[in-house]
Every structure is written in C-alpha cells, then in structure tokens.
Amino acid sequence: MPRSTLPWIPLLAVLALVAAGCDKEEISSYDVPKPSVVVTEAKVKLLAAIFDVKADQWYFKLVGPKDDVAKHAAAFDKFIASVRFPEKGEVPVEWAVPEGWERGPASELRFATLYPEPKDRALMLTVFKFDKQSSLLDNVNRWCDRDLGRPHFRKGELDPDDKENPYVSRLPDVEKQGAKQGLRVALEGPGPRKEQAGAKAKGKDMGKPAPVDADAEPKVKPAKAPFTYTTPTGWKETGPRGGFVPIDMSFAVKEGDTKAEATVLSMPGQTVADKGNVDRWRAQVGLGGIPADELAKLKPAEVNIDGGAGKLYEFMGTQRGMLLVLVQRGKQTWFIKLMGDQAAVAKNRDKFTAFAQSVKFTGAE
C-alpha cells in the first residue's frame, strides 16, 4: 500500500466510530423511560383522603411542616378509618375525633375544621364537601401548586392500584364507610413560594411555613362587583377577595367586643335549602344536622332583591350566628350573608336586611 494513503486509515476509523455512536444514541433515545417527579428539600407534608359519595366528593386534608404532620400521621389514619357517610340520619358524615384534637369553626365553604394541636393551632385538618367529582390527578396537582410548591404529576404516576406507589393508595372497607371510592394521598414539597416569602418577611422559621387552607385554591382575582349597594352605618367595607369561589364584596361588622363579616358572592346554577346545604350552614354556627321533619317546616322570610324574591334564612348557635339570603339571578345563585359572633349578627339583623334590599344588579360581567 502506498505511504500516501496510510494517514487516511485512522481518520476513516474515527469517522466510522462516530457515525456508529450517533446511530446508536439516536435509536436508544426512544427507550429512555420518563423520569419520575423528584422533590428535594421537602419541608411541607400533606396527608389527604378523598371520598366519592354518590355524586359528591369529600376532602380531608392535613398539611403543614413535614415533621409536625408526620407526628400526627397515625392519628390521621385512625381518624379517616372512623369516617362514615350514613345514608339516613341527620348528618351527612360522622367521625371519631382523635384524643387531644379539638374541633374548630366551619367557614364559607369548609364543612369542618379540626386542630391536632389545639394550644397553638399550628396545624389544622380541613373537611370539604363538593357536589361534583374531580379527577385524582386534578386534585393532587392543585395541592402541588397551592400547598406544596412541587412539580405536577402526570398520568400513570398516581395509580392507586400500584402497591409500590408512595403517593396514593386505596382505603380499605370503603363500602362499609358508605362511600363508592376512598383514596389516601401522601405528598411532600418545599412549600408554596408565597408562603415562604411571607414567612421570611416576618422573620419566621422558613422550615415551618404556615398551613394553607384549601378553600383558597386556586387563587382567583375577582372582577369589579356587578352590583351596587348601600353600606350600613357602622359597617366597614373590606373589599373583594379571591378564593375557590371569589367573594365579590365583604364588610367587617363590630358590636362592642363581638364581630361578624358580611359577604356577597355568586355560584353557577340554582342552590336550594336541601338537607345537605342546610346541614352545612348549621355546622358553620355550631349546630348539628337538621331532622327531616324540621327541614320540611323551614320557612324562610321573603326579601325583595332588585325586583327578585330573595329567601332569608337564620341559623343561631350558642356562640355563632348566620343570616343568609339566597336570590336567583339568571343562571346564578347569589349569596348575601352575615356570619360571626351571635350577638353581632343578632344586633345587625335589621341593617343586614336593609343592605340586602339595597343591592341592585348592574348586569356587568
């Protein structure tokens, strides 16, 4: 072989190897499995149970600093195992409160609140009921955004039938509890960014962000209120605020050492005072479920709201009270509500009625 051709031999060999390597890499890239979600520096832990009951969906959620939630994991599981959804009776759900826990007040959409550590109330377990069922993936990813600050999951990563799945599992004996399906969810994350920023600004421990309430998810900024009104004397307008259902307007109400809040909001569809809703409203003021015979006797007062017939309901517990007006407007139900300390609500009954009657809908979106 002539000497002039020898330098080309190594070069051709290198080119052949490079080409072979490129071909091999391109082919093998199709076989790479999708990476699982990895979370580093987990500071927040979430334990949740989701129950599908007929057409409703119930959420039980405990979220807070990782070590604190882990300390109550066994009590959480025991609590979830005690949950029952009776087909008949005065209340839609029953449970056994773990020893040392304390029941707190309900709120706008929250069915119940429980505090595992009543002294400082650093943790709270929230209970919600909704009349529609969302997918497991949607629920979990919403909590990833709102509570944990971690990446979303994808289809196939939350299989409850995969016994090695660390995130979700099926709850046993669900049929005995009166539910169609029950799922347990366990997640961790670094914590929501806004909560971390707020804690830093106040000099708090960055490892212990405050628990986030589920009724504020997702965050929605309300638009300008589509109605006008006359603010009663002594009421302080506190404006609209976002939340799972945005509040179009709110007011702080004080009577001596007692206080209450008036709110105006709307929801799509027609809301009626059926047993489920009445039980939820009563629970918000510390009352038990309403017996069926009393529900039939429940007769709301009629209030004229911008030419429409509003229905005024009154629920008074030993410490808290509520005045609630429901009025149908097009395809929406408007809720005009005063809720808080019983004395403040009772003393503002006339002002509340006058306020409700002053509402005029403008038709704005």
Secondary structure, DSSP 4 states (H G I P E B T S, - for coil): --GGGTTHHHHHHHHHHHHHHHHHHHHHGGGPPPPPP---S--EEEEEEEEEETTEEEEEEEEEEHHHHHHTHHHHHHHHHH-B--SSSS-S-B--PPTT-EEE---SSEEEEEESSTTT---EEEEEEESS---HHHHHHHHIIIII--PPP-TTS--TT-TT-SSEEEPTTHHHHT-SEEEEEEEEES--HHHHHHHHHTT--TTSPPP--GGG-S-----S-SEE--PPTT-EE---B-SSS-BSEEEEEEETTEEEEEEEEEEES-----HHHHHHHHHTTT--PPPHHHHHH--PEEEEETTEEEEEEEEE-SSEEEEEEEEEETTEEEEEEEEEEHHHHHHTHHHHHHHHHH-EE----
